[in-house]
């Protein structure tokens, strides 16, 4: 961004006035001194690695932290980053050695304890971290994070042991052969002592060990990140930094891109898709991503958890014309979903085209019959809740409702219930205030079929927002995790997915491509399999 130095000091002054954010000289210049600007949305929660489970906060964590593993930006494969080695003889106890020479951006060394302390903090019930469930595989989790209102009886996970400055062991509650491949997820990032010694100060300006450092943040306006010259990894920033600008309407972001006021839009709004090729040419990206859009249901509401409601949900699914919606609204940047995972996994990774079967086929007559057999729509109407501030979500929810209304021959059978901001929308979900279907979706944390199933549908899992629960599903997930043979594990996960299908736990809508548009100032722009820009590789002229 032109005038980035002046903009940064102005942002610091505003931050101090508005939210008390600490500011300073930032990181450094990276391989190139120029700063780029990118569209963004305020995260729902503070940027603690174990407390962020939504996309906007995740983008920042991916820039300021590096963990034991990192997912290849081309293939999504888990590769060693801070892990010098991860060894096991039984798929249950793992010995981890951390590479030497890594530090946080404040100069603290990254050690085995940096990981163990961070994981213990993330798991503890007292710290109320939204990603605590990711540590549920580790021995002692039931003591530090008891379920159903139980009292915490231990401070640390018994399955974590520091055995040297750079070594620690992890003992799991059961065999989980793919455990090392999960360790690129942000919840498993290391934390410096500063996080624990002065937590409030750290939250105002998070300190990590990634290629960027937080320079300033003004809620509702902008987060400024600057390349950190002391970064140890092979993926150093090729630019001077990134200014993440908050937009509540992606159409406005796109307008700013076209006007030269923004460098990167990482979610092209649906209203612009018909023009984007003409507007941007080769500066428009449309690439497959590990993202699935769904409609979720509040199973804590008795209306959606009574006998026969599985037929109502299947009827609603059959009333949605996925082909028409993905064609007319998304201009083929979405593909109608036929399972609950993503094609980016491939057949060997668990993707199973057509698993949904007839329940995902548009058929108005069948839809009507199923809903009638299930006892009808609760209260005679479904209200689909959606946030109206980002992306094209309200537009497609309107289209889904129109499809349902047309199929059922009732123009009021389905109505859209918009919520102003993403943060408010997520707040209502996590507070269990939904009374009908709501927009949901999943952007994979790591490229395993397990990640599309367990976090979303396992009883009391971290992202099981609707609180669906099924003993058979849980049992199959446990069996799959314990299987050391990859092919057998995948097959068992697919059996668990069939349970999701048979109850229509959530309605799969479409697989989403990552989309982005960028200015002439940028080069080497690409999206990773998670649909997130690979910021560190972008060059700015």
N, C-alpha and C positions, 0 to 999 in steps of 0.2 A: 504494500500500500504506500502511495506517495505520502510523504510527511509522517511516516510511522512514528518517528521519534517524538515529534510534538504530540501526536495523537495519544501516545502512550502516557506521557506526563499528564495530559488532560484527563485521560481515563483514570489515572491514579488519584488525581484530585477528586474526581467525582466518586470514585470507589470509597475513598476515605470519608467523604461526606455522607454517602448513602448507606454503605454496609460495613464500613470499617476495614476494608480489605487492605492488607499490607502490600506495599509496592516497593520496588527497587529497580536495580539495573537489569533484572531479567537474566536470561541465559547467555546468549551470545549470538554470533552471526551464522553459525553452521557453515556449510560449504558456499552459501551465497547470502548476501546481506539483505536481499529484498524480502518483504513480508507480504503474504497473500491474505485475502479476506474470503471467508466462507460463510454460508448461511448455517444457522444453528437454532436450537431452542433451549431455553433454560432447563437444566436437569431437575428431576423431581426431588432428589435428595442431595445432601452434602456429598462431596466427591470422595468418600471413603470407599476403598476397593470392594469391601464386603457389603456395602450399603447401596450400590448402584446396580440396578437390573433393568434399566431402560436405555434406549439407543443414544440419546443426546449426552447423558453423563458418560456412557461407555466410550464415546468418541474421544473425550478428554482423557479418560483413564488409559486408553490405548496409546495416547501420545506421551503421557508423563510417567508411565510405568513399563517395566519389562520384568517378566516372571521367569520361572524355570524353563518354560517352553514358549515358543512363539509360532503362530500359524502362518505358513507361507502365503504371501499376498496373491500368488497365482493359483496354487492348488488347494490351499487350506490345510495342508499336512502339518501336523505338529512336529516342530523341530526344536532341538536344544537351543536355549538362549543362555540363561544363567546356570543351567544344569550342566555340570561337567560329566555327571553320570547319574543314572537312576537304575538301581539293580534290585532284582528280586529272584527268589527261587521258588516261591509258592503263590505269587499273585496276591498276596495278602500283606506281607511285610516288605517295605521298600527302604533301601538305603540310598540317600540322596547326598551327592557332593556338589557344593556350590563353587562355581568358577572363582578364581582368585582375581583381585584387582578391581572389582566393581565397587562403585560408591554411589550414594545418593547425591543430588545436586547441592546439598548443603555440606558436602565433604565427608559425611559419615560412611563408614565401610558397610557394604552389604555382606552379612554373615548368615550362617545357618539360623542364628537366633532372630534375624530380621524376618525370616519366614515363619518360624515357630511362634514368635510373639504375635505376628499379624494374624496367623490362622487361629490362635487361641482367642484373640480379641474378636475376630469375626464370628466364631462359634458361640461365644458366651451369650446367654439369654439376656443378661443385664445390659448388654450393649445394643440390643434391638436392631441387629443388622439384617437387612432384607435378604442377603445371600447366605445367611448362616447355614441354610440347608446344604450348601455345597460341601460343608465339612461333616455332614452327617454320615459319611462313609467311615470316618475315623473313630477308632475305639475311644470310648468315654464321652461321646457326644450326648448320650442320654443323660449324663450327669451334669454337663455344662449347659445343656439346652433341653430340659425335659418338656414333654408335650402335655397338652391339656391342663395347663395351669399348675403343673408341678413346681416344686421349689428347687432351684439350682443348688446342687450339693458339691460341686467341684469347681475350681477356678480355671483349670486347664485340662486339655484333652489328654487322657492317659496314653493314647496312641502316638503322641508326639514326644520325641526325646532328642535333645541336642547332645551329640556325641563328640563334637569337636568344633573348632571355630568355623569350619566350612562343611561340616557333615551333620546330618540328622536322620533319624529313622521315623517312618510312618507305618503304624500298624492299623489296618482296616478292620472293621467289624465283620466283614466277610470278604471273600475273594472278589477282586474287581480287576480283571486283566488289563482293561483299558484306562485305568486310573492315571498313568503318566500322561496320556494324551489330553486329559482334562486340565492340566496344570498351566496351560496358556491362558486360561480364563482369568479375568481381572481380579476376581475374588481371592485368588491365590497369590497375588502380588506381595512382595516384601514391604515392610514399613520401617522407617527410621525411628530411633528413640524419640525424636522430636514429636512424633505423632502421639506418644504416650505422656511425655514430660509436660507439654503445653498443648493440649488437644485443641483448644479454642483457637490458638494462634495458627496451628497447622491447618485447621479447617478454613481459616480466612485466606490462606495461601498454601495449598497443598504442595508438599515436597516429595518428589518421586525419584526414580532412577532411569527414566526414559530419555529419548532424544530431545524432548522439549521440557521447559519449566514454565509454571504459571507465573505471569508477570502482573496481571491485574484482572479483576472481575467486577463488573457492575451488573447486578441482577437486572434482567429485562433489557439490557443493552448490549454488552459485549464481554467476552473473555479473551484476553490477550495471552498468547503463549509465545515464547521465544526459544530459538534453538539453544541447546546447552552445549557449550564447547567441550565440557569435560566428559561428555557421554562416551561410554566404553564400547558400546556395541558396534556391529558391522553395518547397521542401518542408520547411520547419522543423517541428520536433516540436511537436505540439499537446498534449503531456503533459510531465510533469517527468522521465520516464525509464521504463526497463523493467528489472525484475528477472527474469532468466531462471533459473528454478528447475529443477534437474536431477531428472528422474524416470527410474527404470529400468523402470517399469511405467505405461503410460498409463491403465490402469484406476484406479490410485492418484491420478493427476492429475485424472481426471474426478471421483472421489470428493471430492477437495479443492475442485474447482470448485463442486460441489453444496453443500459444507459452508461455502462462503464464504471458504475459505483460499487460493483462487487465482482470478485474474481471467480467464485465457484458456488454453484447451486448443486447440492448433492441429492436432491429429490425434485426432479422436474414435475411441476404440477400438471394434473391431467388436462386442464384447460389449455395448456401450451403444447401438448404432444402433437397436435395436428400441424403445428408450425415449426417445431423445434429443429427439424432437419434443414429447413430453408433458413432459419435464423442462425444456426450454429455450424451446420455442415459437420466436419470431422471433429468438432469440439463438443459434440454430443455423444455421451456414452450410454449404452443400453446393454448390460451384461447380466447373465444369470447369477442369482444370489441365493443363499440359503435362507430364504424368507418365505413364510407361509402366512396368508391372511385367513382369519377365521371369525366366526361369531361364537362367542362364549356365553355361558348361561350361569345364573346365580343359584347353585344347588343348595345354598343356605336359605333360599326362599322356598317355602313349602309348595308354592304353585308350580315350581319347575322340578320338584323332586318327588312327585307322587306317581303312583302306578299309571302307566299308559303314556307318560310324557315323552318316552323315547320315540313313540310313534308321531307325536306332535313335532318333535325336533326333526325327525326324518321327513315329515311332510313339509316343513319349512324349507329343508334342504332341497327337496324336489321342486319347490316353487320358485327357486332361484335360477334364472337363466344365465349361467356363468359365461357361456359363449358370447352372448349378446353384450353383456356388460364389459367383458375384457376387450371386445372389439370396438364398441362405440365410445367408451369412456377412456380406456387405457391404450387404445391403438396398438394392441398386441405387445405391450410391455408387461403384460400379465398372461399367465396360462391357466386355464381352468384346472383346479386341483382334483386329483383322483385318489389321494391318500393324505396322511397327516405328517409327511416328512418333506423332502425336497429332492428334485431331480439331481441337484449338485452332488448328492451322496453317491449316485450311481447304483446299479443293481447290487454290486458287491458290498456296498456300504449300507444297504437297507431300504433304498427307495424301491417301491413296488407299485408301478403304474396300475391303475384300475382297482386297487384294493377297496375303495369305497363302493364300487359296483353301482347298482341301480340307484342307490341313495343319493348319488351326486348327479344323476341324470335329470334334466328338466322334464317334468311331466305334470301339467296342471291337474289332470283328472286324478292321478295317483296321489298328488299332494293333498287335494281336497279329502279324498277317502281316508288317508292316514290321519289327518288332523281330526276328522270326525270320529274315527275309531279310538283315538287317544283321549277323547273327551272335549275336544275343542281348544281354542286359544284361551289362556287364562284371562278372565275378564272380557273375553271377546276381542282382544286386541294385543298385538305385540308392539312394544316401544323399544327401538334399538338405540341405545345410548352411544354417542360418538363425540370426540373432541372436535371442535370446529376451527381450531387455530392453525393446524399444520397439515401439510400434504393435501390430498384430495379426498379425505376420508368422508366428509359429509356428503360430497357428491356421489360417491359410490354407495353409501348407505341409503341415500335417497333412491338410487337406482335399484338396490336390493328390495326396498319397500315397494317400489312401483311394480317390480316383478312379482312379488308375493301378492300384492293387491290384484294384479291382472289375473294371476293364476287362480286365485280364490274367488274372483268376481265380487270383490268387496273393497272399495277404495279407501276404507278406514281400517282394514284388517291389520295394517302395519303403518306405523308412523315413525319418523326420525325424532330422536330426543337429543338435540345438540347441547354440549357443555362447552363453555367459552374457551378454556385453556387446557392444554395437555396435563399440566400439573394438577388442576382441579379434577380432571377426569380420572387420573391415576389415583388421586386421593380418595375419591368416592369408591373406586374399585377396592383399594386396599382396606378401606373402612367397612367393606361389605354392605354398601348402601344400594347396590343394584337390585332392581325388581324385575328386570327383563333382560333380553339379550344385549350384549354390548360388543363393540368393536374390539377385536383382539388379534393377535398375530404373534409370530415368533421369528426372531432373527437369531440364528444359531449362535451359541457361545463357542462351540467347537464342533467340528464336522463328524459327529457320530450319531447314529440313529437314536442312541440312548438319550441324547440331548433334546431331541424333538418329542420325547415321550415322558421321561421321568420328571423333569422339572415342572411339567405342565399338568400331569394327570396322576402322579403318585400321591397317595394320601398325605395331605398337609405339606406338599412340596412347595418350594420357594415361590414359584410362579403359577401355582394352581389357584388362580384368582377366583374361580367359581366354586372351589371346594368340592369338586367331584371326587368320589371315592369308590373303589372297587377292589375287593380282596383278591380276586383272580388276577386282575391286572398287576397289583402289587407283587403277588407271588411270582408271576412270570418275569417281571423286571428284576427281582432278586435273583432268580435262576439265571437270567441272561448275564447279569453282572458277574456272576460267579464262574461263568463258562470261559475256559482258557482258549478254546478253539474259536477263532473269530467267526468263521462261517456258521457254527452252531449258535454262537451268541446272537448273531444277526437274525437267524431264523426264529429264535425265541423272542427277541424283541418284536419281530413281525407278528408273532402270535399275540403279544400284548397289544399291539396296534389293532388287531382284529377285535379285541374287547372294547377298545375305544369306538370302533366303527359300530359294533352291534348295539351299543347304547347311544350312539351319536352324541358323545360327551361334548363335542364342539363341532360346529359345521365348517368343514374346510371349503374355502372359496376359490382361491387362486394362488399360484406360485408367483412371486414377485421378482422381477429383474431389478437390479440396481440401475438407477439412472442419474446422470449428472450432466451439467453443462458448464463450460468454463470460458474465461476470457482469453484474448490473444496474448496476454502477458504470460500465460502459463504454458508449460510443456511437461511431458512425462506424467500426465494425469491418468490415473486408473483407479478402478474400484476393486477391492478385495472380495473374496467369496461371501463376506458378510455385508456387502454393499456399502462399505465405508471407504471414503477416499484414502489412498495410501499417502498421507500428507507428507511424510518424510522424503518421499521420492519426487515430489513436485518441484520443478524449477521455475523461478520467476525472472522474467527479463526486465 
